[in-house]
Amino acid sequence: MTVPDDAVTTSPEAGGTVAGSGGGTPLPPSPTVASKGTVARKGGGPRRVTGVVVGNKADKTARVRVERRVKHPLYGKIIRRRGHLQAHDPENKCAVGDVVTVEESPRVSKTKCWRVVEIAPGSGL
């Protein structure tokens, strides 16, 4: 007695095949999911971006403008996209116009999930 190919009962974890596929098609690998609260990226570690301080009125907070260059999807021209981040500055050292490097950190408040890592020397007004 022979068993047809579409009656394979092997579990997907054991490298089984899709039932009913006829030719014994292998199952696709299960996707890997990063653990909650981490940034899954090549090289590991938190993301770091550089930007210019555009506001420091809030206590222990610096508003940083970051700029990235992207290629226009239709025309191919390189264009600038800007965004603003709220960065934690525990010592209130940042002044408007400073060039700073910020990195991702655990959430400090509702809008702050970045922290100031370094202030470029001589970048003040």
N, CA, C and O atoms as a MOPAC input file, in Angstrom:
PM7 MOZYME 1SCF
protein

 N      0.83900 1    -1.18200 1     0.00000 1
 C      0.00000 1     0.00000 1     0.00000 1
 C      0.88400 1     1.24500 1     0.00000 1
 O      1.83300 1     1.32300 1     0.78100 1
 N      0.59100 1     2.21500 1    -0.85700 1
 C      1.36600 1     3.44100 1    -0.92800 1
 C      0.55200 1     4.60900 1    -0.39900 1
 O     -0.67400 1     4.63200 1    -0.50500 1
 N      1.25100 1     5.57100 1     0.16800 1
 C      0.61300 1     6.76700 1     0.71900 1
 C      0.80600 1     7.89400 1    -0.28000 1
 O      1.93500 1     8.12500 1    -0.71500 1
 N     -0.27000 1     8.61900 1    -0.67000 1
 C     -0.10400 1     9.72700 1    -1.62400 1
 C      0.68400 1    10.88000 1    -1.01100 1
 O      0.71600 1    11.05300 1     0.20700 1
 N      1.32700 1    11.67200 1    -1.89000 1
 C      2.15700 1    12.79200 1    -1.44300 1
 C      1.36400 1    13.83100 1    -0.67100 1
 O      1.92200 1    14.47500 1     0.21800 1
 N      0.07100 1    14.02400 1    -0.97700 1
 C     -0.69700 1    15.08100 1    -0.33100 1
 C     -1.21500 1    14.67400 1     1.05200 1
 O     -1.99800 1    15.41200 1     1.65000 1
 N     -0.80700 1    13.55500 1     1.55300 1
 C     -1.24900 1    13.11300 1     2.86900 1
 C     -0.11700 1    13.16900 1     3.88400 1
 O     -0.15900 1    12.45700 1     4.88800 1
 N      0.87400 1    13.98200 1     3.64900 1
 C      2.01000 1    14.09100 1     4.56900 1
 C      1.54400 1    14.75500 1     5.85100 1
 O      0.87600 1    15.78800 1     5.81800 1
 N      1.89700 1    14.16100 1     6.97700 1
 C      1.43800 1    14.67900 1     8.26500 1
 C      2.56600 1    15.24500 1     9.10400 1
 O      2.38300 1    15.47600 1    10.29900 1
 N      3.70400 1    15.46900 1     8.52200 1
 C      4.84400 1    16.00300 1     9.25900 1
 C      4.55000 1    17.44800 1     9.67400 1
 O      3.95500 1    18.20100 1     8.90300 1
 N      4.95800 1    17.83700 1    10.87200 1
 C      4.70800 1    19.19400 1    11.36100 1
 C      5.58200 1    20.19400 1    10.60600 1
 O      6.65100 1    19.83200 1    10.11300 1
 N      5.13800 1    21.45000 1    10.51000 1
 C      5.93400 1    22.46900 1     9.81300 1
 C      7.29000 1    22.69900 1    10.46600 1
 O      8.26200 1    23.00200 1     9.77400 1
 N      7.37300 1    22.55900 1    11.79500 1
 C      8.64600 1    22.78200 1    12.47900 1
 C      9.68000 1    21.73600 1    12.08600 1
 O     10.88200 1    22.00100 1    12.09900 1
 N      9.20100 1    20.54300 1    11.73500 1
 C     10.10800 1    19.45800 1    11.37100 1
 C     10.47300 1    19.49700 1     9.89500 1
 O     11.11900 1    18.57500 1     9.39600 1
 N     10.07300 1    20.54200 1     9.19100 1
 C     10.42100 1    20.65800 1     7.77800 1
 C      9.45700 1    19.90900 1     6.89000 1
 O      9.86000 1    19.38800 1     5.85000 1
 N      8.18900 1    19.83900 1     7.27200 1
 C      7.17900 1    19.11700 1     6.50600 1
 C      6.81300 1    19.83600 1     5.23200 1
 O      7.41900 1    20.84400 1     4.86700 1
 N      5.80700 1    19.30100 1     4.56000 1
 C      5.35900 1    19.89400 1     3.30500 1
 C      3.91000 1    20.31700 1     3.43300 1
 O      3.21100 1    19.90300 1     4.35800 1
 N      3.47000 1    21.13000 1     2.51600 1
 C      2.09600 1    21.60800 1     2.49700 1
 C      1.19800 1    20.47000 1     2.04800 1
 O      1.41200 1    19.88500 1     0.98600 1
 N      0.18500 1    20.15200 1     2.86100 1
 C     -0.73800 1    19.07300 1     2.50700 1
 C     -1.59700 1    19.51000 1     1.33900 1
 O     -2.07000 1    20.64600 1     1.30200 1
 N     -1.80000 1    18.61900 1     0.38700 1
 C     -2.65800 1    18.91700 1    -0.75100 1
 C     -1.94800 1    19.62500 1    -1.88400 1
 O     -2.58300 1    19.97100 1    -2.88100 1
 N     -0.63600 1    19.85500 1    -1.76300 1
 C      0.06900 1    20.56500 1    -2.82600 1
 C      0.47300 1    19.63900 1    -3.95800 1
 O      0.89100 1    20.09500 1    -5.02200 1
 N      0.34900 1    18.34300 1    -3.72800 1
 C      0.61600 1    17.39300 1    -4.80000 1
 C      2.07200 1    17.03700 1    -4.93700 1
 O      2.41000 1    15.85500 1    -4.88700 1
 N      2.93500 1    17.98300 1    -5.10600 1
 C      4.33400 1    17.67600 1    -5.35800 1
 C      5.21400 1    17.76000 1    -4.13800 1
 O      6.43600 1    17.68800 1    -4.26700 1
 N      4.64500 1    17.90900 1    -2.95600 1
 C      5.47200 1    18.00000 1    -1.76500 1
 C      6.18700 1    19.32800 1    -1.67800 1
 O      7.38900 1    19.36600 1    -1.41300 1
 N      5.47000 1    20.42800 1    -1.89700 1
 C      6.05600 1    21.75800 1    -1.83900 1
 C      6.50400 1    22.06800 1    -0.41800 1
 O      5.71400 1    21.90100 1     0.51200 1
 N      7.74900 1    22.51400 1    -0.21100 1
 C      8.21000 1    22.81400 1     1.15000 1
 C      7.51000 1    24.04900 1     1.71000 1
 O      7.11900 1    24.94700 1     0.96400 1
 N      7.35800 1    24.08100 1     3.02300 1
 C      6.73800 1    25.21200 1     3.70000 1
 C      7.69000 1    26.39900 1     3.73500 1
 O      8.90100 1    26.20900 1     3.84100 1
 N      7.16600 1    27.62500 1     3.64800 1
 C      8.05000 1    28.78500 1     3.75800 1
 C      8.54700 1    28.91100 1     5.18500 1
 O      7.85500 1    28.49900 1     6.11600 1
 N      9.73900 1    29.47600 1     5.37700 1
 C     10.25100 1    29.63800 1     6.73800 1
 C      9.40800 1    30.63400 1     7.51400 1
 O      8.86100 1    31.57500 1     6.93900 1
 N      9.30600 1    30.42500 1     8.81500 1
 C      8.51600 1    31.34000 1     9.63800 1
 C      9.27800 1    32.64400 1     9.79900 1
 O     10.50100 1    32.62700 1     9.93600 1
 N      8.57300 1    33.78400 1     9.78600 1
 C      9.25700 1    35.07000 1     9.91300 1
 C      9.80900 1    35.24700 1    11.31500 1
 O      9.21500 1    34.79400 1    12.29300 1
 N     10.95200 1    35.91400 1    11.40000 1
 C     11.52800 1    36.20900 1    12.70400 1
 C     11.04700 1    37.57400 1    13.14300 1
 O     11.01300 1    38.51100 1    12.34500 1
 N     10.68200 1    37.69100 1    14.38300 1
 C     10.13500 1    38.93100 1    14.91300 1
 C     11.06100 1    39.44200 1    16.00200 1
 O     11.45400 1    38.69000 1    16.89300 1
 N     11.41100 1    40.72100 1    15.93200 1
 C     12.26000 1    41.31700 1    16.97000 1
 C     11.45800 1    41.41800 1    18.25700 1
 O     10.23900 1    41.59000 1    18.23200 1
 N     12.14700 1    41.31100 1    19.36600 1
 C     11.44500 1    41.40300 1    20.64500 1
 C     10.89200 1    42.80600 1    20.83400 1
 O     11.41000 1    43.77200 1    20.27500 1
 N      9.84500 1    42.90300 1    21.62100 1
 C      9.15200 1    44.17400 1    21.81000 1
 C     10.09100 1    45.19100 1    22.44700 1
 O     10.79700 1    44.87600 1    23.40500 1
 N     10.09800 1    46.41100 1    21.91400 1
 C     10.89400 1    47.48600 1    22.49000 1
 C     12.31100 1    47.58700 1    21.96300 1
 O     13.07100 1    48.43500 1    22.42800 1
 N     12.68900 1    46.75900 1    21.01600 1
 C     14.03900 1    46.85200 1    20.47600 1
 C     13.97500 1    47.29400 1    19.02200 1
 O     12.95600 1    47.13500 1    18.34900 1
 N     15.07400 1    47.84600 1    18.55900 1
 C     15.15600 1    48.25800 1    17.16100 1
 C     15.94000 1    47.17900 1    16.43500 1
 O     17.12900 1    46.98700 1    16.69100 1
 N     15.27300 1    46.47400 1    15.52800 1
 C     15.94400 1    45.42700 1    14.77200 1
 C     16.62900 1    46.07000 1    13.57900 1
 O     15.96700 1    46.49700 1    12.63300 1
 N     17.94700 1    46.14000 1    13.62000 1
 C     18.68400 1    46.71900 1    12.51100 1
 C     20.05300 1    46.08600 1    12.42100 1
 O     20.56200 1    45.52600 1    13.39200 1
 N     20.62400 1    46.17900 1    11.27600 1
 C     21.93000 1    45.59600 1    11.02700 1
 C     22.97900 1    46.33100 1    11.85300 1
 O     22.98600 1    47.56100 1    11.89300 1
 N     23.84100 1    45.60800 1    12.49400 1
 C     24.89400 1    46.23100 1    13.27300 1
 C     24.53300 1    46.39400 1    14.73300 1
 O     25.41700 1    46.59700 1    15.56500 1
 N     23.26100 1    46.31200 1    15.06500 1
 C     22.83100 1    46.40200 1    16.45400 1
 C     22.98400 1    47.80100 1    17.01900 1
 O     23.49700 1    48.70000 1    16.35400 1
 N     22.53700 1    47.97500 1    18.24000 1
 C     22.63600 1    49.25500 1    18.91900 1
 C     21.54200 1    50.21600 1    18.51000 1
 O     20.85900 1    49.99300 1    17.51000 1
 N     21.36800 1    51.28400 1    19.27100 1
 C     20.32700 1    52.26000 1    18.95500 1
 C     20.68700 1    53.10500 1    17.73400 1
 O     21.86200 1    53.28900 1    17.41700 1
 N     19.66100 1    53.61400 1    17.05500 1
 C     19.89600 1    54.48200 1    15.90200 1
 C     20.46200 1    55.80100 1    16.37400 1
 O     20.09700 1    56.29300 1    17.44200 1
 N     21.35300 1    56.37800 1    15.58500 1
 C     21.92300 1    57.69900 1    15.87300 1
 C     21.71100 1    58.59500 1    14.66800 1
 O     21.92200 1    58.18800 1    13.52500 1
 N     21.29000 1    59.81700 1    14.94100 1
 C     21.11900 1    60.79600 1    13.87200 1
 C     21.72700 1    62.12000 1    14.32000 1
 O     21.85400 1    62.38300 1    15.51600 1
 N     22.09900 1    62.94900 1    13.35100 1
 C     22.67800 1    64.25300 1    13.63700 1
 C     21.72100 1    65.31800 1    13.13600 1
 O     21.13500 1    65.18600 1    12.06200 1
 N     21.56600 1    66.37700 1    13.92400 1
 C     20.66600 1    67.44900 1    13.53700 1
 C     21.03000 1    68.75700 1    14.20300 1
 O     22.03400 1    68.84500 1    14.91000 1
 N     20.21600 1    69.76900 1    13.97900 1
 C     20.45100 1    71.10800 1    14.51000 1
 C     19.36700 1    71.42700 1    15.53100 1
 O     18.18500 1    71.17500 1    15.29700 1
 N     19.77900 1    71.98200 1    16.66100 1
 C     18.81900 1    72.36700 1    17.69900 1
 C     18.06600 1    73.60300 1    17.21700 1
 O     18.67500 1    74.61800 1    16.88100 1
 N     16.73100 1    73.51100 1    17.18600 1
 C     15.91800 1    74.64200 1    16.75700 1
 C     15.07900 1    75.20000 1    17.90700 1
 O     14.40900 1    76.22000 1    17.74600 1
 N     15.11200 1    74.54800 1    19.04800 1
 C     14.37300 1    75.04800 1    20.20100 1
 C     14.85700 1    74.38900 1    21.47900 1
 O     15.16100 1    73.19600 1    21.50000 1
 N     14.92700 1    75.18200 1    22.55000 1
 C     15.33800 1    74.63700 1    23.84400 1
 C     14.54600 1    75.27300 1    24.98200 1
 O     15.04600 1    75.36900 1    26.10300 1
 N     13.33200 1    75.70100 1    24.71200 1
 C     12.54300 1    76.39400 1    25.72500 1
 C     12.02900 1    75.46400 1    26.81500 1
 O     11.90700 1    75.86700 1    27.97100 1
 N     11.73000 1    74.23700 1    26.45600 1
 C     11.23600 1    73.29200 1    27.45900 1
 C     12.39400 1    72.81900 1    28.34000 1
 O     13.52500 1    72.68900 1    27.87200 1
 N     12.10300 1    72.56500 1    29.60900 1
 C     13.13100 1    72.14200 1    30.55500 1
 C     13.62500 1    70.73700 1    30.21200 1
 O     12.82500 1    69.81900 1    30.03400 1
 N     14.93800 1    70.57500 1    30.12300 1
 C     15.60200 1    69.30200 1    29.84000 1
 C     15.18300 1    68.68900 1    28.50200 1
 O     15.23400 1    67.47100 1    28.32900 1
 N     14.77400 1    69.53200 1    27.56600 1
 C     14.35700 1    69.05200 1    26.24900 1
 C     14.93900 1    69.94900 1    25.16400 1
 O     14.95200 1    71.17300 1    25.29200 1
 N     15.41500 1    69.32500 1    24.10600 1
 C     15.90100 1    70.06600 1    22.94300 1
 C     15.10700 1    69.60300 1    21.73500 1
 O     14.94600 1    68.40300 1    21.51300 1
 N     14.61200 1    70.55300 1    20.95800 1
 C     13.91800 1    70.21500 1    19.71900 1
 C     14.96100 1    70.22100 1    18.61600 1
 O     15.59400 1    71.24400 1    18.35600 1
 N     15.14000 1    69.06700 1    17.96300 1
 C     16.20900 1    68.88300 1    16.98400 1
 C     15.60300 1    68.65300 1    15.60700 1
 O     14.72700 1    67.80400 1    15.44000 1
 N     16.07600 1    69.42000 1    14.61400 1
 C     15.64600 1    69.22600 1    13.23400 1
 C     16.65000 1    68.30400 1    12.55700 1
 O     17.84500 1    68.59600 1    12.51200 1
 N     16.15300 1    67.18900 1    12.02900 1
 C     17.02000 1    66.25000 1    11.30700 1
 C     16.61500 1    66.26800 1     9.84500 1
 O     15.44300 1    66.44400 1     9.50900 1
 N     17.58200 1    66.08800 1     9.00000 1
 C     17.35800 1    66.14800 1     7.56100 1
 C     17.87700 1    64.86800 1     6.93700 1
 O     18.96100 1    64.39300 1     7.27700 1
 N     17.09600 1    64.31400 1     6.02300 1
 C     17.55000 1    63.12800 1     5.30800 1
 C     17.32500 1    63.36100 1     3.82300 1
 O     16.42700 1    64.10400 1     3.42800 1
 N     18.13600 1    62.72900 1     3.02000 1
 C     18.03400 1    62.88200 1     1.57300 1
 C     17.45900 1    61.59600 1     1.00400 1
 O     17.93900 1    60.50100 1     1.29500 1
 N     16.42000 1    61.74800 1     0.18700 1
 C     15.78800 1    60.59500 1    -0.43600 1
 C     15.63600 1    60.85200 1    -1.93100 1
 O     15.60600 1    61.99600 1    -2.38400 1
 N     15.54300 1    59.78700 1    -2.66500 1
 C     15.35500 1    59.89600 1    -4.10500 1
 C     13.85900 1    59.94300 1    -4.39200 1
 O     13.10200 1    59.12300 1    -3.87100 1
 N     13.42800 1    60.89600 1    -5.21500 1
 C     12.01500 1    61.00000 1    -5.57600 1
 C     11.60700 1    59.74000 1    -6.33200 1
 O     12.30200 1    59.32700 1    -7.26000 1
 N     10.48500 1    59.12100 1    -5.94600 1
 C     10.11800 1    57.84200 1    -6.55200 1
 C      9.83000 1    57.90300 1    -8.04400 1
 O     10.06000 1    56.92100 1    -8.74900 1
 N      9.34100 1    59.01500 1    -8.53600 1
 C      8.99800 1    59.10600 1    -9.95600 1
 C     10.09500 1    59.78800 1   -10.77500 1
 O     10.49100 1    59.28600 1   -11.82700 1
 N     10.58600 1    60.93500 1   -10.29000 1
 C     11.51700 1    61.73200 1   -11.07500 1
 C     12.98400 1    61.43500 1   -10.79500 1
 O     13.84500 1    61.80100 1   -11.59500 1
 N     13.28700 1    60.78300 1    -9.68500 1
 C     14.65700 1    60.39400 1    -9.40400 1
 C     15.53600 1    61.48200 1    -8.82500 1
 O     16.70500 1    61.23200 1    -8.53300 1
 N     15.00600 1    62.68100 1    -8.65100 1
 C     15.80300 1    63.77000 1    -8.08400 1
 C     16.00300 1    63.52900 1    -6.58600 1
 O     15.10600 1    63.03600 1    -5.90200 1
 N     17.17500 1    63.87700 1    -6.09300 1
 C     17.45100 1    63.76600 1    -4.66300 1
 C     16.81900 1    64.97900 1    -3.97400 1
 O     17.13400 1    66.12300 1    -4.30400 1
 N     15.92900 1    64.72000 1    -3.01800 1
 C     15.25600 1    65.80100 1    -2.30100 1
 C     15.49000 1    65.65900 1    -0.80900 1
 O     15.81500 1    64.57900 1    -0.31600 1
 N     15.32100 1    66.77200 1    -0.09400 1
 C     15.53200 1    66.77800 1     1.35400 1
 C     14.20300 1    66.62400 1     2.07400 1
 O     13.21700 1    67.28300 1     1.74200 1
 N     14.19300 1    65.74900 1     3.05700 1
 C     13.03200 1    65.58500 1     3.92300 1
 C     13.47300 1    65.95900 1     5.32400 1
 O     14.52400 1    65.52000 1     5.79200 1
 N     12.66700 1    66.77200 1     5.99300 1
 C     13.01400 1    67.21900 1     7.34500 1
 C     12.01500 1    66.68400 1     8.34200 1
 O     10.84200 1    66.47300 1     8.03400 1
 N     12.50500 1    66.47400 1     9.52900 1
 C     11.64500 1    66.04900 1    10.62200 1
 C     12.16900 1    66.65800 1    11.90200 1
 O     13.31200 1    67.11200 1    11.95200 1
 N     11.35000 1    66.67500 1    12.93700 1
 C     11.76000 1    67.22400 1    14.22100 1
 C     11.65000 1    66.15800 1    15.28700 1
 O     10.70000 1    65.37400 1    15.29500 1
 N     12.61800 1    66.12600 1    16.18900 1
 C     12.64000 1    65.17900 1    17.29300 1
 C     12.69500 1    65.95100 1    18.60000 1
 O     13.26800 1    67.03800 1    18.66400 1
 N     12.10600 1    65.39300 1    19.62600 1
 C     12.26800 1    65.93000 1    20.97100 1
 C     13.33600 1    65.06300 1    21.63400 1
 O     13.14900 1    63.85400 1    21.76900 1
 N     14.43500 1    65.65400 1    22.04300 1
 C     15.54100 1    64.90100 1    22.63000 1
 C     15.74000 1    65.30000 1    24.08000 1
 O     15.61600 1    66.47100 1    24.43900 1
 N     16.05000 1    64.31400 1    24.90800 1
 C     16.27300 1    64.55800 1    26.33500 1
 C     17.66800 1    65.14100 1    26.53800 1
 O     18.66600 1    64.55100 1    26.12300 1
 N     17.72300 1    66.30300 1    27.18000 1
 C     18.97500 1    67.00700 1    27.47300 1
 C     18.99300 1    67.28600 1    28.97300 1
 O     18.60800 1    68.37700 1    29.39300 1
 N     19.43000 1    66.32700 1    29.79300 1
 C     19.27500 1    66.44200 1    31.23900 1
 C     19.99200 1    67.63700 1    31.87600 1
 O     19.58900 1    68.09400 1    32.94500 1
 N     21.04300 1    68.14400 1    31.23900 1
 C     21.80100 1    69.24600 1    31.83700 1
 C     21.50900 1    70.58700 1    31.17400 1
 O     22.16000 1    71.58000 1    31.49800 1
 N     20.55900 1    70.64100 1    30.26400 1
 C     20.20000 1    71.86900 1    29.54700 1
 C     21.41600 1    72.54500 1    28.91300 1
 O     21.56100 1    73.76500 1    28.99900 1
 N     22.27900 1    71.77000 1    28.28500 1
 C     23.49400 1    72.31200 1    27.65900 1
 C     23.26400 1    72.80600 1    26.23800 1
 O     24.01500 1    73.65200 1    25.75200 1
 N     22.24800 1    72.29900 1    25.56800 1
 C     22.02600 1    72.64400 1    24.15800 1
 C     21.52800 1    74.06800 1    23.99500 1
 O     20.67200 1    74.53500 1    24.74700 1
 N     22.07800 1    74.74700 1    23.00600 1
 C     21.62500 1    76.08900 1    22.64000 1
 C     21.11100 1    76.02600 1    21.20900 1
 O     21.48700 1    75.13900 1    20.44300 1
 N     20.25100 1    76.97000 1    20.85800 1
 C     19.71500 1    77.01300 1    19.50700 1
 C     20.86800 1    77.19200 1    18.51800 1
 O     21.72400 1    78.05700 1    18.70400 1
 N     20.88300 1    76.37900 1    17.47800 1
 C     21.94100 1    76.43900 1    16.47100 1
 C     23.02900 1    75.39400 1    16.66300 1
 O     23.85400 1    75.20200 1    15.77000 1
 N     23.05200 1    74.71600 1    17.79900 1
 C     24.06000 1    73.67900 1    18.02400 1
 C     23.80300 1    72.47600 1    17.12900 1
 O     22.65600 1    72.10700 1    16.88000 1
 N     24.87700 1    71.87200 1    16.65100 1
 C     24.77700 1    70.62500 1    15.91300 1
 C     24.96800 1    69.50900 1    16.92700 1
 O     25.99700 1    69.44300 1    17.59900 1
 N     23.97100 1    68.62600 1    17.03700 1
 C     24.00200 1    67.57800 1    18.05600 1
 C     23.78900 1    66.21100 1    17.42800 1
 O     23.19900 1    66.08100 1    16.35500 1
 N     24.28400 1    65.19700 1    18.12400 1
 C     24.01500 1    63.81800 1    17.76100 1
 C     23.07400 1    63.26400 1    18.82000 1
 O     23.34000 1    63.37200 1    20.01700 1
 N     21.96800 1    62.66700 1    18.37200 1
 C     21.00000 1    62.08200 1    19.29600 1
 C     20.85800 1    60.60100 1    18.96800 1
 O     21.06200 1    60.18300 1    17.82900 1
 N     20.50400 1    59.81300 1    19.98400 1
 C     20.27900 1    58.39500 1    19.76100 1
 C     18.99600 1    57.95400 1    20.43200 1
 O     18.53900 1    58.56500 1    21.39800 1
 N     18.42600 1    56.89000 1    19.90900 1
 C     17.19200 1    56.36100 1    20.47200 1
 C     17.43400 1    55.90200 1    21.89800 1
 O     18.50700 1    55.40400 1    22.23700 1
 N     16.41700 1    56.08000 1    22.72400 1
 C     16.51400 1    55.66900 1    24.11800 1
 C     15.14000 1    55.21600 1    24.57300 1
 O     14.16200 1    55.40100 1    23.85000 1
 N     15.04700 1    54.63100 1    25.74700 1
 C     13.72200 1    54.30700 1    26.27000 1
 C     12.89900 1    55.58100 1    26.41800 1
 O     13.44500 1    56.64500 1    26.71000 1
 N     11.61600 1    55.47800 1    26.22200 1
 C     10.73200 1    56.64600 1    26.24000 1
 C     10.84900 1    57.39100 1    27.56900 1
 O     10.75600 1    56.79600 1    28.64300 1
 N     11.05700 1    58.71500 1    27.47000 1
 C     11.17000 1    59.57900 1    28.64300 1
 C      9.82400 1    60.21000 1    28.95500 1
 O      9.45400 1    60.35500 1    30.12000 1
 N      9.09500 1    60.58600 1    27.91300 1
 C      7.76600 1    61.17000 1    28.07600 1
 C      6.94200 1    60.79900 1    26.85100 1
 O      7.35500 1    59.96500 1    26.04500 1
 N      5.78700 1    61.41500 1    26.71800 1
 C      4.90300 1    61.09500 1    25.60300 1
 C      5.55900 1    61.33800 1    24.24200 1
 O      5.34200 1    60.57300 1    23.30300 1
 N      6.35000 1    62.38700 1    24.13700 1
 C      6.94900 1    62.73100 1    22.84800 1
 C      8.46300 1    62.55300 1    22.78700 1
 O      9.05300 1    62.70600 1    21.71800 1
 N      9.10200 1    62.23400 1    23.90700 1
 C     10.56500 1    62.11300 1    23.91000 1
 C     11.00900 1    60.66400 1    23.98000 1
 O     10.74800 1    59.96800 1    24.96100 1
 N     11.69000 1    60.21100 1    22.91600 1
 C     12.29100 1    58.88000 1    22.93700 1
 C     13.69200 1    58.93300 1    22.32200 1
 O     14.18600 1    57.93400 1    21.79900 1
 N     14.32100 1    60.09400 1    22.38900 1
 C     15.69100 1    60.30100 1    21.92300 1
 C     16.44900 1    61.01100 1    23.03600 1
 O     15.84300 1    61.69100 1    23.86500 1
 N     17.77400 1    60.85800 1    23.06100 1
 C     18.58500 1    61.58200 1    24.03900 1
 C     19.80700 1    62.15800 1    23.35500 1
 O     20.32900 1    61.58700 1    22.39700 1
 N     20.25900 1    63.30400 1    23.86000 1
 C     21.42100 1    63.96800 1    23.28900 1
 C     22.66900 1    63.21100 1    23.71500 1
 O     22.89900 1    62.99300 1    24.90500 1
 N     23.47000 1    62.81300 1    22.73800 1
 C     24.69900 1    62.06900 1    23.02200 1
 C     25.89000 1    63.00700 1    23.04600 1
 O     26.71400 1    62.94900 1    23.95800 1
 N     25.98400 1    63.87600 1    22.03800 1
 C     27.10400 1    64.81800 1    22.01400 1
 C     26.72000 1    66.08800 1    21.27800 1
 O     25.86400 1    66.09900 1    20.39300 1
 N     27.39000 1    67.15400 1    21.68200 1
 C     27.22000 1    68.45900 1    21.03800 1
 C     28.51500 1    68.73000 1    20.29000 1
 O     29.59700 1    68.65700 1    20.87300 1
 N     28.41200 1    69.04400 1    19.00100 1
 C     29.60500 1    69.30300 1    18.20500 1
 C     30.33200 1    70.52800 1    18.75200 1
 O     29.69400 1    71.54000 1    19.04100 1
 N     31.64200 1    70.45500 1    18.89800 1
 C     32.38500 1    71.59500 1    19.43700 1
 C     32.33300 1    72.81000 1    18.51600 1
 O     32.46500 1    72.69600 1    17.29800 1
 N     32.13800 1    73.97300 1    19.13200 1
 C     32.12500 1    75.23100 1    18.38000 1
 C     30.93600 1    75.39700 1    17.45800 1
 O     31.01700 1    76.12700 1    16.47000 1
 N     29.82500 1    74.72700 1    17.76700 1
 C     28.68400 1    74.81300 1    16.85800 1
 C     27.67300 1    75.85100 1    17.28200 1
 O     26.66900 1    76.03900 1    16.59400 1
 N     27.90300 1    76.54200 1    18.40700 1
 C     26.95400 1    77.55000 1    18.88100 1
 C     26.94400 1    78.78000 1    18.00300 1
 O     27.78000 1    78.92500 1    17.11100 1
 N     25.99300 1    79.67100 1    18.25700 1
 C     25.88600 1    80.90000 1    17.47000 1
 C     26.99700 1    81.87400 1    17.76200 1
 O     27.04000 1    82.95500 1    17.17500 1

